[in-house]
């Protein structure tokens, strides 16, 4: 039986183009930013198109998710400005590299925020120029989702964000091939897709995350059915 409300720690895996931040962040730390958040969606309401963007503070060391989450919690208790922080990884120079993903903060406040994290024991790499490149990004975060219809959930806190339940874990390469093929068979191709896992009382649940401000239930049902069909042939 599907839970009607699911609150869970989980992960989201996506692919985006990132590069070194060019704005003045008042720090000599290596900070990357997403250049085209939700790359599959081209509507006029992409939430990260202006400010805020997703920023990735590149750590100097393999800090555990727990240590980063605890540091975020401590910094939030003391830092005067609101921000969202979560642990994650990016592929930097073909190496899986730990990051702290930051949102909802102005560029000029980043340096001060980095200092606050360093005081909590999180160390960061020195700044260097990194040309733009496409990276697989994996984030560990907290989810709150509501069951909309069979196998389809909507995000409780973010309009236009949906989660299509699938029966098994997908490798990124298989998921990417499926997504490209499915988009060729959908009249309205304007949506972004990513992979998500969450934990329920029954165990691990796998999802395809869809971002589409203009989506309707019929479109979501159709897309989910196409993923379910593709999974049968793996």
C-alpha positions as CSV (number, residue, x, y, z in Angstrom):
1,X,0.0,0.0,0.0
2,X,1.4,3.4,-1.0
3,X,1.8,6.0,1.8
4,X,-0.5,9.0,1.3
5,X,2.0,11.3,2.9
6,X,5.8,10.6,2.9
7,X,8.3,12.6,4.8
8,X,11.8,11.2,4.3
9,X,15.5,11.7,3.9
10,X,16.5,10.6,0.4
11,X,18.7,11.4,-2.6
12,X,18.2,13.1,-5.9
13,X,20.5,12.4,-8.9
14,X,20.5,14.8,-11.9
15,X,22.8,16.1,-14.6
16,X,23.5,19.8,-15.0
17,X,26.1,22.2,-16.4
18,X,28.2,23.8,-13.7
19,X,31.2,26.2,-13.6
20,X,33.2,28.3,-11.2
21,X,31.2,31.1,-9.8
22,X,32.2,34.4,-11.5
23,X,30.4,36.7,-9.1
24,X,32.3,38.1,-6.2
25,X,31.7,35.8,-3.3
26,X,34.4,37.4,-1.1
27,X,36.3,34.2,-0.5
28,X,39.2,32.2,-2.1
29,X,37.2,29.0,-1.8
30,X,36.3,26.8,-4.8
31,X,32.6,27.4,-5.4
32,X,30.7,26.1,-8.4
33,X,27.3,27.0,-9.6
34,X,24.6,25.5,-11.7
35,X,24.4,27.4,-15.0
36,X,21.1,25.8,-16.2
37,X,19.1,24.4,-13.4
38,X,16.3,22.1,-14.5
39,X,17.8,21.8,-18.0
40,X,14.9,19.9,-19.5
41,X,12.4,22.6,-18.6
42,X,12.3,25.8,-20.7
43,X,9.3,27.6,-19.2
44,X,9.3,31.2,-18.0
45,X,9.1,30.3,-14.4
46,X,12.3,28.3,-13.8
47,X,12.8,29.0,-10.1
48,X,16.6,29.2,-10.3
49,X,16.9,31.3,-13.5
50,X,17.7,34.4,-11.5
51,X,18.6,34.6,-7.9
52,X,19.1,32.2,-6.1
53,X,21.2,29.7,-8.0
54,X,22.4,26.4,-6.7
55,X,25.9,26.9,-5.3
56,X,28.3,24.0,-4.6
57,X,31.0,24.6,-1.9
58,X,33.7,22.1,-2.8
59,X,35.1,20.4,0.3
60,X,38.7,19.6,1.0
61,X,38.2,16.1,2.3
62,X,35.5,13.3,2.2
63,X,33.1,14.6,4.9
64,X,30.2,12.3,5.7
65,X,26.6,13.4,5.0
66,X,26.0,13.3,8.7
67,X,28.9,15.7,9.5
68,X,27.7,18.2,6.8
69,X,24.1,18.0,8.0
70,X,25.2,18.6,11.6
71,X,27.3,21.5,10.5
72,X,24.4,23.0,8.5
73,X,22.2,22.7,11.6
74,X,24.8,24.4,13.8
75,X,25.5,27.2,11.3
76,X,21.7,27.9,10.9
77,X,21.5,28.4,14.6
78,X,24.1,31.2,14.5
79,X,24.1,32.7,10.9
80,X,22.0,35.8,10.5
81,X,20.7,35.1,7.0
82,X,18.4,32.3,5.8
83,X,19.9,29.6,3.6
84,X,19.3,26.0,2.6
85,X,22.2,23.6,2.8
86,X,22.6,19.9,2.0
87,X,25.4,17.4,1.4
88,X,26.1,16.2,-2.1
89,X,28.7,15.1,-4.7
90,X,29.7,16.4,-8.1
91,X,32.0,14.9,-10.7
92,X,35.0,17.3,-10.7
93,X,37.9,16.4,-13.0
94,X,36.4,12.9,-13.3
95,X,36.5,12.4,-9.5
96,X,33.5,12.1,-7.3
97,X,33.9,15.1,-5.0
98,X,32.0,16.1,-1.9
99,X,30.2,19.4,-1.8
100,X,27.8,21.4,0.4
101,X,25.0,22.6,-1.9
102,X,23.7,26.1,-0.9
103,X,20.6,27.9,-2.0
104,X,18.7,31.1,-1.1
105,X,21.7,33.3,-0.3
106,X,23.3,36.3,-2.1
107,X,26.7,36.0,-3.7
108,X,28.2,38.6,-1.4
109,X,27.1,36.6,1.7
110,X,28.8,33.3,0.6
111,X,32.3,34.2,2.0
112,X,30.9,34.8,5.5
113,X,28.9,31.6,5.3
114,X,32.0,29.6,4.3
115,X,33.8,31.0,7.3
116,X,30.9,29.8,9.5
117,X,31.2,26.3,8.1
118,X,35.0,26.3,8.6
119,X,34.5,27.1,12.3
120,X,32.3,24.0,12.5
121,X,35.2,21.8,11.0
122,X,34.2,21.7,7.3
123,X,37.2,22.5,5.1
124,X,37.1,23.7,1.5
125,X,39.3,23.6,-1.5
126,X,41.1,26.7,-2.7
127,X,39.6,28.7,-5.6
128,X,40.6,27.8,-9.1
129,X,39.1,28.5,-12.6
130,X,37.1,25.6,-13.8
131,X,35.5,25.9,-17.3
132,X,31.9,24.9,-17.6
133,X,31.2,21.2,-17.8
134,X,28.3,18.8,-17.4
135,X,28.3,16.8,-14.2
136,X,26.2,14.2,-12.5
137,X,25.1,15.8,-9.2
138,X,23.8,13.7,-6.3
139,X,22.2,15.4,-3.2
140,X,21.0,14.1,0.1
141,X,18.0,16.0,1.3
142,X,14.7,16.0,3.1
143,X,11.4,15.4,1.2
144,X,7.8,15.9,1.9
145,X,5.5,14.5,-0.7
146,X,1.7,13.8,-1.0
147,X,0.1,11.0,-3.0
148,X,-1.8,12.6,-5.9
149,X,-3.0,9.5,-7.8
150,X,-1.8,6.0,-8.2
151,X,2.0,6.1,-8.2
152,X,2.3,9.8,-8.6
153,X,3.2,12.2,-5.8
154,X,3.4,16.0,-5.6
155,X,5.9,17.9,-3.6
156,X,4.3,19.4,-0.5
157,X,6.5,22.5,-0.6
158,X,7.3,23.1,-4.3
159,X,4.7,23.7,-7.0
160,X,5.5,22.0,-10.2
161,X,7.6,19.2,-8.6
162,X,6.3,15.7,-9.0
163,X,7.5,12.2,-8.2
164,X,6.6,9.1,-10.3
165,X,7.0,5.9,-8.4
166,X,8.9,3.2,-10.3
167,X,9.4,-0.5,-9.2
168,X,13.2,-0.6,-9.1
169,X,16.4,1.3,-8.9
170,X,17.8,2.6,-12.2
171,X,21.4,3.1,-13.2
172,X,21.9,6.6,-14.5
173,X,22.8,5.5,-18.0
174,X,19.6,3.4,-18.3
175,X,17.5,6.3,-16.9
176,X,19.1,8.8,-19.3
177,X,18.4,6.6,-22.4
178,X,14.8,6.0,-21.2
179,X,14.2,9.7,-20.7
180,X,15.5,10.6,-24.2
181,X,13.4,7.9,-25.8
182,X,10.3,8.9,-23.8
183,X,10.6,12.6,-24.7
184,X,10.5,11.6,-28.4
185,X,7.0,10.1,-27.7
186,X,5.6,12.9,-25.7
187,X,3.9,15.8,-27.5
188,X,4.8,18.3,-24.7
189,X,8.5,17.7,-24.1
190,X,8.9,20.7,-21.7
191,X,9.8,19.0,-18.4
192,X,12.9,18.1,-16.5
193,X,13.6,14.6,-15.1
194,X,15.9,13.3,-12.4
195,X,16.2,10.2,-10.3
196,X,15.1,10.1,-6.6
197,X,15.1,7.6,-3.8
198,X,13.3,7.9,-0.5
199,X,12.7,5.7,2.6
200,X,9.2,4.6,3.6
201,X,8.1,2.2,6.5
202,X,8.1,-0.6,3.9
203,X,11.7,0.2,2.7
204,X,13.4,2.1,-0.2
205,X,11.1,3.7,-2.8
206,X,12.4,4.8,-6.2
207,X,11.0,7.7,-8.2
208,X,11.5,9.7,-11.4
209,X,11.3,13.4,-10.3
210,X,9.6,15.6,-12.8
211,X,9.7,19.4,-12.7
212,X,7.1,21.1,-14.9
213,X,5.1,24.2,-13.8
214,X,2.5,23.5,-16.5
215,X,2.1,19.8,-16.0
216,X,-1.3,18.1,-15.7
217,X,-2.3,14.7,-14.3
218,X,-2.8,13.1,-17.7
219,X,0.7,14.0,-18.8
220,X,2.3,12.7,-15.6
221,X,0.3,9.4,-15.9
222,X,1.5,9.0,-19.5
223,X,5.1,9.7,-18.7
224,X,5.0,7.2,-15.7
225,X,3.5,4.5,-17.9
226,X,6.3,5.0,-20.5
227,X,8.9,4.5,-17.8
228,X,7.2,1.4,-16.5
229,X,7.1,0.0,-20.0
230,X,10.8,0.7,-20.6
231,X,11.8,-0.8,-17.2
232,X,10.2,-4.2,-18.3
233,X,12.8,-4.4,-21.1
234,X,15.9,-3.9,-19.0
